[in-house]
Amino acid sequence: MELQKYSINSTDKETLKHWYHLMLLGRKLDEKAPNYLKQALGWSYHAPYAGHDGIQLAIGQVFEKESDHLFPYYRDMLTTLSAGLTAEEIILNGISKATDVGSAGRHMSNHFAKPEWNIHNVSSATGNHTLHAVGVARGIKKYGAKTVAISSQGESSTSEGYVYEAINGASNEKLPVIFVFQDNRFGISVPKKDQTANSKAAANFSGFKNLKIIYCDGKNVFDSMNAMIEAKNHAIENQEPVIVHASCVRIGSHSNSDKHELYRDENELQCTKAADPLLRFQKQLLHSGKFTQEELDEIDAETKKIVSAAHKKAIAAPDPKPESIYDFIIPEPYVSEKYPLGLHDEVTGEKKKFIQGLNETLKAEFRHNPDTFIWGQDVANKDKGGIFNVTKGMQQEFGKERVFNAPIAEDFIVGTANGMSRYNEKIRIVIEGAEFADYFWPAMEQYVEMTHEYWRTNGKFSPNVIIRLASGGYIGGGLYHSQSTESALSTFPGIRIVYPSFADDAAGLLRTAMRSKGPTLFLEPKALYNDPSAETFIPDDFEVPFGKARIRKKGTDITIVTYGNTTHMAIKAAEKIESETNKTVEVIDLRSIIPLDKETIIQSVKKTNRVLVVHEDKVFSGFGAEISAMITEEAFQYLDAPVKRIGSPFTPVGFNRILEKAILPDVEKIYHGIKELIDY
């Protein structure tokens, strides 16, 4: 943008008229919003922006749709109006209509968005979109665009750890992102003094290198415009982040469920009203002599007509249909034509280790799609490729632009992957979400965010990200190195979860995940990385579809449903039983937890009439509980015995090998489980 200094005298009349029109329109909508709730028409959550007018007008004016990326927060009504949304679009969001351009009524009111313009649909978890903005800015920089990402938030959300991670990462990578702090001195009812020792939240980041901080009066249109233009030019020209700290006032309550009279005294409320940016701007327009009162009244009358017309259209708009809840949970995956069942006949040539299958497939897919990236902790350090060397040799072949280390900040790793995938739908991102699956918990908020992006945006965006995690035990790792996490991570709709047991399936599932749209959680049983029992022949182009189990051993008397490390144990236990009895055991390797291959399981149950579910996770509330419930509900009439489960007791996995052995399943425990079912 042109670097100029705006003032009442230097700004032309048409621009001033446009700004005043937007400010009046926004204020009328801001004041009208609570009436919808009173009339039971919707807008059950409304966070008034009055008092933030200057900075919000400025953010929208410097934003260039379809080139810049804007991440507004729940108070940014005027921001999005200024960026181009219409009054009708604002109301459609507020009353949650099916034609709401942001989410079709799926997301909370006051979350304004227009994804096709790069005005992003953000979470209700305040401030977490800072990571997404940083991810987009990484894409902007890597693809050489002269644009910016703008993240907007209140000052209290800067206390969140992921905001520090976002700003630390942006300053370290020198990314063109603007963080706008709209400081109204309150986090709901919590005053600023209870949030931070600094009187200005931006001062908490003053020690960060490669970071410019600009302070402005967010109540003043001209000061805010000058600050935002300076910030945008600096971010683009210097390729580094900028914080714009805008001092605002909150004229109303935090939201329509808050009563600010309970914690603000009358004197403070009167002073706040006296600082109203809209009244201040009106006086400037009149005192400058550029406008008469009659001209301002005409603009006022025009905005009233716009709001009235927008209201009538929005009220008549269709509501979401109940049956639509099943739309856009996750995008349709890539479908293999050559390997529709994820099976191959190749049995000659070199057998490859599980870890080799992953490494070679990663490299092959990086060659296949030049818009593929990978990052994580310790993944690109000279000849080392992650703690287990899965990414060994990748940076040497594909360079630091595509293969690079991330800070030890799991939230940052996952959140910026979500963000960067927004830049271009061709982009595929593989991340090591944590060095061990047990360390993934700091990223859970970003994980949850990723799972409902597609549904929340009504199918307009889904992160194309593969989260790799080294999972499970049998390595003597103990706490944070040997726990199983799939039962907790499988409770969120909107993500695929795979858990291969053999090298060929690891390779085939990874290729499918990297060619599919939408997120995939790729759980790797690390004890099998170099285990000879997991070695197989792997066709160079092998692909395994999601939701297709593999029968590892056929049988007629008992079905074992399993995955991961315990697949190999189940096969050995089945072979031991068969050597001692006339019973045969069918072993089903799920490969894919979500989607789950119910058909293969049910068909096997109909044949064998007895089922043993085996996994290394805890029996109590483990994923096997879902399988057991599904069989009981859908195939009860075929059962000759209760569904039995083998897994770990309800304890953590201990470090000492004696404790680990006592806790984790093994061949002997599975063998006894089979015998119990036979004898039932």
HELIX and SHEET records of a PDB file:
HELIX    1   1 LYS A   13  LYS A   38  1                                  26    
HELIX    2   2 ASP A   53  VAL A   62  1                                  10    
HELIX    3   3 MET A   77  ALA A   83  1                                   7    
HELIX    4   4 ALA A   87  GLY A   94  1                                   8    
HELIX    5   5 PRO A  115  TRP A  117  5                                   3    
HELIX    6   6 HIS A  129  LYS A  142  1                                  14    
HELIX    7   7 SER A  156  SER A  159  5                                   4    
HELIX    8   8 GLY A  161  GLU A  173  1                                  13    
HELIX    9   9 LYS A  192  ASP A  194  5                                   3    
HELIX   10  10 ALA A  201  PHE A  205  5                                   5    
HELIX   11  11 VAL A  221  ASN A  238  1                                  18    
HELIX   12  12 HIS A  260  LEU A  262  5                                   3    
HELIX   13  13 GLU A  266  ALA A  274  1                                   9    
HELIX   14  14 PRO A  277  HIS A  287  1                                  11    
HELIX   15  15 GLN A  293  ALA A  316  1                                  24    
HELIX   16  16 PRO A  322  TYR A  326  5                                   5    
HELIX   17  17 PHE A  354  HIS A  368  1                                  15    
HELIX   18  18 MET A  394  PHE A  398  1                                   5    
HELIX   19  19 GLU A  410  MET A  420  1                                  11    
HELIX   20  20 ALA A  437  ALA A  443  5                                   7    
HELIX   21  21 MET A  444  THR A  451  1                                   8    
HELIX   22  22 GLU A  453  ARG A  456  1                                   4    
HELIX   23  23 GLU A  486  LEU A  489  1                                   4    
HELIX   24  24 ALA A  503  ARG A  515  1                                  13    
HELIX   25  25 LYS A  526  LEU A  528  5                                   3    
HELIX   26  26 PRO A  532  ALA A  534  5                                   3    
HELIX   27  27 ASN A  565  GLU A  580  1                                  16    
HELIX   28  28 LYS A  598  THR A  608  1                                  11    
HELIX   29  29 PHE A  623  ALA A  635  1                                  13    
HELIX   30  30 PHE A  636  TYR A  638  5                                   3    
HELIX   31  31 ARG A  657  ILE A  663  1                                   7    
HELIX   32  32 VAL A  667  ASP A  679  1                                  13    
SHEET    1   A 5 HIS A  69  PHE A  71  0                                        
SHEET    2   A 5 ALA A 149  GLY A 154  1                                        
SHEET    3   A 5 VAL A 177  ASP A 183  1                                        
SHEET    4   A 5 VAL A 242  SER A 247  1                                        
SHEET    5   A 5 LYS A 212  ASP A 217  1                                        
SHEET    1   B 2 PHE A 186  GLY A 187  0                                        
SHEET    2   B 2 VAL A 190  PRO A 191 -1                                        
SHEET    1   C 7 VAL A 403  ASN A 405  0                                        
SHEET    2   C 7 THR A 372  GLY A 376  1                                        
SHEET    3   C 7 ARG A 428  GLU A 432  1                                        
SHEET    4   C 7 VAL A 465  SER A 471  1                                        
SHEET    5   C 7 THR A 520  PRO A 525  1                                        
SHEET    6   C 7 ARG A 496  VAL A 498  1                                        
SHEET    7   C 7 SER A 592  ILE A 594 -1                                        
SHEET    1   D 5 ARG A 550  LYS A 553  0                                        
SHEET    2   D 5 VAL A 585  ASP A 589 -1                                        
SHEET    3   D 5 ILE A 558  THR A 562  1                                        
SHEET    4   D 5 VAL A 611  LYS A 618  1                                        
SHEET    5   D 5 LYS A 644  SER A 648  1                                        
END                                                                             
